[in-house]
Amino acid sequence: MINSPCVARCGLNDDDFCMGCHRHIDEIVAWGKIDDEQKLIILAKLDERKKKFQGENNTGILSRDKWLESERNIKKNNKNS
């Protein structure tokens, strides 16, 4: 089991990436449901994202509405695959 990279400093930028852990909202929501291989793919992207986002500010919060919207998008995408 691979632990979440969450650092409990959640705040989304304009593109819905968390400025704490650098995951996209969809990756955060899906984390508990995806397998370790998919988690490793996400983890491999985080260092590059951290460099890219350096100096950006949190412009949004990880709200329940954002979470539910992401869950709907993931379910929709899974049905279309």
TAQUI-V390203 format. One record per residue. N is the residue number from 0. PSI is psi in whole degrees, -180 to 180 (* if undefined). D_FIRST is the distance of its C-alpha to the first C-alpha in Angstrom with 1 decimal. Layout:
BEGIN
n=N psi=PSI d_first=D_FIRST
n=N psi=PSI d_first=D_FIRST
END
This chain:
BEGIN
n=0 psi=133 d_first=0.0
n=1 psi=126 d_first=3.8
n=2 psi=154 d_first=6.5
n=3 psi=143 d_first=9.6
n=4 psi=11 d_first=12.5
n=5 psi=136 d_first=14.9
n=6 psi=14 d_first=17.7
n=7 psi=37 d_first=19.6
n=8 psi=51 d_first=22.5
n=9 psi=136 d_first=22.4
n=10 psi=128 d_first=25.4
n=11 psi=144 d_first=25.9
n=12 psi=-174 d_first=28.3
n=13 psi=-21 d_first=30.8
n=14 psi=14 d_first=28.4
n=15 psi=32 d_first=25.7
n=16 psi=136 d_first=23.3
n=17 psi=130 d_first=22.1
n=18 psi=-3 d_first=23.9
n=19 psi=-56 d_first=21.4
n=20 psi=-10 d_first=18.1
n=21 psi=18 d_first=20.0
n=22 psi=153 d_first=18.1
n=23 psi=153 d_first=20.3
n=24 psi=-39 d_first=20.6
n=25 psi=-36 d_first=19.5
n=26 psi=-37 d_first=16.2
n=27 psi=-48 d_first=15.7
n=28 psi=-39 d_first=16.7
n=29 psi=-14 d_first=14.6
n=30 psi=-45 d_first=11.3
n=31 psi=-12 d_first=10.2
n=32 psi=-15 d_first=11.6
n=33 psi=161 d_first=10.7
n=34 psi=171 d_first=8.6
n=35 psi=-33 d_first=6.6
n=36 psi=-44 d_first=10.3
n=37 psi=-37 d_first=11.7
n=38 psi=-41 d_first=9.6
n=39 psi=-36 d_first=10.7
n=40 psi=-44 d_first=14.2
n=41 psi=-48 d_first=14.3
n=42 psi=-35 d_first=13.3
n=43 psi=-22 d_first=16.0
n=44 psi=-15 d_first=18.6
n=45 psi=-39 d_first=18.3
n=46 psi=-43 d_first=20.6
n=47 psi=-41 d_first=23.3
n=48 psi=-41 d_first=23.1
n=49 psi=-44 d_first=23.5
n=50 psi=-43 d_first=26.6
n=51 psi=-40 d_first=27.9
n=52 psi=-4 d_first=27.6
n=53 psi=128 d_first=29.1
n=54 psi=-13 d_first=32.0
n=55 psi=156 d_first=31.2
n=56 psi=157 d_first=31.3
n=57 psi=126 d_first=29.4
n=58 psi=-7 d_first=31.7
n=59 psi=171 d_first=29.8
n=60 psi=160 d_first=27.5
n=61 psi=82 d_first=24.4
n=62 psi=163 d_first=26.5
n=63 psi=-39 d_first=25.8
n=64 psi=-43 d_first=28.1
n=65 psi=-42 d_first=26.1
n=66 psi=-50 d_first=22.9
n=67 psi=-38 d_first=24.8
n=68 psi=-43 d_first=26.5
n=69 psi=-43 d_first=23.2
n=70 psi=-42 d_first=22.0
n=71 psi=-43 d_first=25.3
n=72 psi=-41 d_first=25.1
n=73 psi=-45 d_first=21.7
n=74 psi=-42 d_first=23.2
n=75 psi=-46 d_first=26.4
n=76 psi=-37 d_first=24.8
n=77 psi=-36 d_first=22.8
n=78 psi=-32 d_first=26.1
n=79 psi=-10 d_first=27.9
n=80 psi=* d_first=25.6
END
